[in-house]
Amino acid sequence: MIRKAAVLMWLCIVAALLAGCWNRRELNELGIAVAAGVDKIGDRYRLTVQVVDPGQVTAKKGANGGASATLYTSEGDTILEAARRITQISPRKIYLSHLRLYLIGESLAEEGIGQVLDLLSRDHEIRTDFYLVVTKGASAMDTLKIMTPLEPLPANKLFASLESSEKNWSPTIAVTLDELINDLTCEGKHPVMTGLQILGDPEVGQEKKNIANIYTPTQLQYSGLAVFKKTKLIGWLNEQESRGYHHIHGGVKSSVLYIPCPDSGKIVVETIRSKTNVKGKVAQGDPRIEIKVQVEANIAAVGCRNLDLTDTATIAELEKRVETKLVDIMDTTVEKVQKEYGIDIFGFGEAIRRADPGAWKTMKKNWDEEYFTHLPVDIHVDLVIRRIGTISDSFLNQTKE
């Protein structure tokens, strides 16, 4: 009886300890940050956070003309110090568990992002499902000041825009913290991140009038891919080269490209599905890469005359021409990275490691300098046109100009 009473007492004590939220935090005590950005100012770090204003995003109170988010910024000798200094101006402690986007200023990216990533990966309160981008031609603070249409929170707009453009427009890539760190620690691959730039006057973009009319004079646009040598930014890929990278990297869900007509005009092709297979091999001590890309596409628009899309020979010719264009785009991208940057951002070294681990042990130390810069890369594209649209013969063939 005594033993049962003792067991019951211990169960009650344990239940009492487990029942409450010992580390709970009330919502009215926290500043929910949805975006953050860090810049390097001299020897100091400047942290900027975009915090939700709950009163402005509710349906009943959102019409009073106030901004849906508040921006706090502070400087410190370390990023964490800058974060704690924000408590001097913010009435609430900044809570980062709901981050949607993390911006890295271009100047900081050129010096190195190692300390930023170390801090983000260590913090137990930060989830890793947010996206990281590099600001291009502007600081992270100035970029986070821009007011955006459609979405009341600029961070949500940027998050949704990056996801949408990655699915529907191949030059952009959404990179999470885990993916970025994996690329940094992987042998035979350097990371890339999508760039974000301000279009228009940054000062106008900070004002309410930027979103007051049907036309938004200052906008935020994703542009190109930032090329990193380990943790340091060393250059950029333009839109066409970013498209080539994405096809080599794999995962292109949908995109658009065109080929010229025999006489004048363009034939627009919509890629609807894509799969990439990268294989490495070593023959007589020399590495080689073979890339096979399978693409499914539809005819989206035809701007030329006398083109019979019901003829299988015509479709076969169009498929070959689109294949050639995609190969040229990828070839140009590989050639630029090899000659201008001299680092492997494609993961070709990883492909060689999988194919021949023994050979890779001797190559990995000098992979970028000795092997990658003159690595033969054979690219093959197999494109199939699935549909030609709801009409076969364009009405342009029946009109006179």
N, C-alpha and C positions, 0 to 999 in steps of 0.2 A: 504493500500500500504506500509505504514511504517512497519506494523507488518510483512508482507511478506518479506520485505527487511531484517528485524532483524533475522527472522527465517533462511533465506538464508545465512546470515553472520555466524550464529552459526553452520549451517551445513558445511560451508566451513572450519571453525576452527576445528571442530571435524574431518572432513575428512583429514585435514592436519596432525593432531595429530596421526591418525590411519594409515596413508598411509606408513610411513617409518618403518624400523626395528630399533627402538631406542636402542636395546641392541645387535645389530648384531655383529658377530665376523667373520673376514675373515679367510679363511682356512690357508693362509700363515702366520697367527699370532698364530696358535694353534699347539700344539703337540698332535696328536691323540693317546691316550693310548688304547691298545687292551688287555693288561693284567697288573695286579698289584699284588704285594705280600707284606706282612708285617711280620716282625720278631720282637722278643723281644731281645734286646741286653742289658743285665743288667737291668737298670731302664728306658731305652730309647727304642723308637720304630724306626725300620729301614724300610722305605718304598722304594720299588723298582717298577719302572714302565717300561713297554715295549712299546716304542713309534714307530709308523710306520714311515719309511723313504719313503716318496712318490716317490722320484726319483728312488728308487731301486725296487719298486713293479710294475712300469710301464713296458709295453712290450718292449719299445724301449731302456730303460736305465738299465734294470735288468741284463744285461749280463756283466757288468763291474767288477763283482767279489765282490762287496760290500754287506754288510749284509742288509737284508730287514727291520730290526728294530734296534733301538738304546735303550740301557738300561741306565736309570738314577736311582741313589739311593742316599738317604740322611737319616740322623737320626735327631730325635727331641724328646723332652719330651712328646709330643703328636703326634698322627698320622697326624693331620692337620698341625702341625708345620713342621714335616718332609716333607710334601707335598709342603709347601711354600718354604722350604729351597732348593728344587730342582730347583727353578727359578734362583738360584745362578750359576747353571751349565748348565741349559737348555736355549737355545735362545728363546724358546716359552713357553707359559703357558700350563701346562698339562691339557688336556681336557678328562674327564673320561666318557663321555656319550656313547662311543662306546666300553666299556669294554666287553670282551668275557669271561674272566676268572679272578677270584680273589683267590690268593693263601694265605693260612694262615700257617705260619711256625709252626712246631710241638711244639716248645718250648713255643710260644705264646698261642697256643691252650690249652696247659696244665695249663697255668695261667688263661686263660679265654678270650673269644672272645666278651664279652659284649660291650666294647668300640668300637671295630671295627664295629660291626653291627649297633650300634647307629649312628655312623658317616655316614655309607653308607645309612642308611634309612632316614637320615635327609637331605642329599644333594639333592637339587631339580634338579641338572643337571645329576644325575646318574640314568639311567634306571635300572630296577630290573630283566632284563631277562638274566643276566650273571650267570655263575655257580661258586659256591664256592667249593674249595677242600682243603684238608689238606696235606701238604708235609710230607713225611714219611722218616725219617733218613737223611734229608738234610734241609737246610734253603730254604725259599721262593726265596731269591736272587740267590742262586746257581742253583736252579731249573729253574729259568727264563733265565739263561745264556746259557742253552743247545740249540744248533742249531739242527733243526729237518728237515728231508727230506720231499719231496712231496709238503708240504705247505711252501711257502716262509716266512710266519709269524708263529713262534712257537705257538703263542696264538690261531691262527686259527686251527692249527693241534690239539692242546689239546682240543679245543672246539668240533671239529668234531669227534675226537676219543672218547670223553666221550659220545656224543650223539649216536654214532654208537655202542659202546660197551653196552650201556644201552638197546638198541633195540635188539641186537643180542647175548648178553652174560650177563646173569642175575646177576653176582656178583657186578656190578657197578650201581650207581644211580646218576643221574644228579640233583643237588639240587640248586634251585634259592634262592635269598635273601628272597623273600616273604614266600617261603615254610619253610625256616630255622627259620625265626622269628615266623611263625605260630606254628611250633613244640615247640619252646621255651616258648611260651605263652599259649599253650594248656595244660589243666590239664590232667594228666594221660599219658603223653608221653614226652620222651626225644629225642633230635635230633641225627642224624648220618650224616656223610659226607664221600664221597669217598676219599681214600688216593691216593697220587701221589708220586712215588719214582723214583730215578735215577738208571738206570741199566748201569753199566760200570764205567769208570773213569770220574769224573766230569770235570777234567781239559782238557781231550781230547774232551769232549762234547762241550767245549766253542770255539773250533777252527774250522776253515772252513773245515779242512780235515775230520771232523766227518761226513760230508755229501758229500764229494768229490768222494767217491767210492760206489760201489753197496751195500757193507755192512756197516751199521752204527754201529760203536763200542759202542757208548754211546747213550742210548735211554731213553725216559720218558715213564713210564708205570703206569697205574692205578692199584692199589693193595689194596684190602680189604676196609673195612668200619671203619671209626673212630667213636668211641662210646663216646658220651658226657653226662655228668651229668649236665643238664642245660647248662651253658656256658663253662664248663671245660672238656677237653679231659681226659678220664680216662682209655682208652684202645682201642684195635683193634679187629675186627673180621677177621679171615682169609678168603680165597677165598670161601671155602665150606660153612662156616658160613654166609658169606655175601650173598651167593646164597639162603640159607634158610631164611634169613631176607627178601630178596626181594620177595620171594614167599608168605611169611606171610603178608608183607606190601601190596602186590598186584602190578599189573602193569607189570609183566613179559611178554614181547612180544614174545621173542624167545630165546632159549638156547639149549644146548646139554648136554646129559649125557649118561652113558653107564651102562649096566649090564653084568656080566660075562656069558659066554656060559656054558652049562652043562659039557662039556669036557674041552675045552680050547678056548681062543679067547674072543672077546667082541661083543656085539650087541649094536650099537650106535643108540640112539633115539634123534630125533630133536623135541623139543617142539615148536609148532607154534602159540599157543594161550593159555592164562591162565586167570582165573578169581578167585579172592579170596573173600570170605565172612566171616567176623569175627563177631561173636555174643557173647554177654556177658549175664549172668544171675546170679541172686542171690537167693539161696535156703537156708532157715533157717539161714540167715546172712552170708553165705559163698559164695563168688564170684566164678565163673567158666567161662571159655572161650571155645567156640567151633569154630573151623576153618574148613571151607569147601573150598577146592581148586578144581576147574574144569580145566582140562588140555586136550588140543588136541595135538596129536603128529604124527610124521611120522617115519617110519623105515629109517634110513640114511645109515647104513652099517651093514652087517652081516659077522662076522669073524669066524663063527663056522659051522660045517658040520651037515648034516642030520637034518636040521630044515625046516619043511614044513610050509611056511608062508601062503599057501593057505588054511590051516586047521584053522577053527575058534577057535578050542580049543587051538591051539598054540598061536594065537593072544591074546586070553583071558588070558593065562598064562603069556605072556609077559607084558600085561597091569597090572596084579597084582604085578609082580615083580618090575616094574617101580614105581608103586604107593607106594610100601613098601619102596623103596629107597628114594623117595621124603619125605615121612613121617619121615624117620630116619634123613634125613638132617635137617628138620625143628625142630624135637624133640631135636636134639643135639644142635641146635642154641639156642632154648629157655632155655634149661637146663644150658648151659654155661652162658648166660646172667643173669639168676636167681642166680646161685651160685657164679659166679666170680665178676659180676658188681653190682647186686642187684638193678637195675633200669629198669624201663619199657620203652624200646625204640620202642616197637611194637604198642603202642596205645591201649593196653588192658584196661587201666583205662578209656579211652574215650568210649570204647565199653560198659563197665559197667555203665558209666554215662548215655549213651543213653538208656540202658535197664532198669535201675532203678535209676532215679535221686535222690530219697529219700535216698536210701542206700548209694549212692555215696557221699552224703554230710557228712556222718559219716566216710567214708573210705578214702577220698581224702587226709586228713592231713597226714596220715601214710601209704599211699598206697604202696610206694616202700618198706619200711622196714617191715611192718606188713603183707601185703597181697600178693604183687607181688612175693616175693621170694619163696613162696610155693603155688602159684596159680595153680590149675589143668587146663591143657590145652589139650583139645581133638582135634586131627588133623585128618581130613579125606580127602583123595585125590581120585578123580574120574577121571581116565585117559582113553581117548579113542584114539586108533591108527586109524588114518584116511586112510593113504596110506602106502604101502610097497615098493614104488619105481617103476621103469620101468620094473623090472624083479621080478619074484616070486621065482624062484629056483636059488640059487647062483651057479655060474660056479665052485666054489670051490668043490662042490659035484661031479664034473666030472673030477677033476684033481687028480693026484696021487703024493704023496710026498715020 
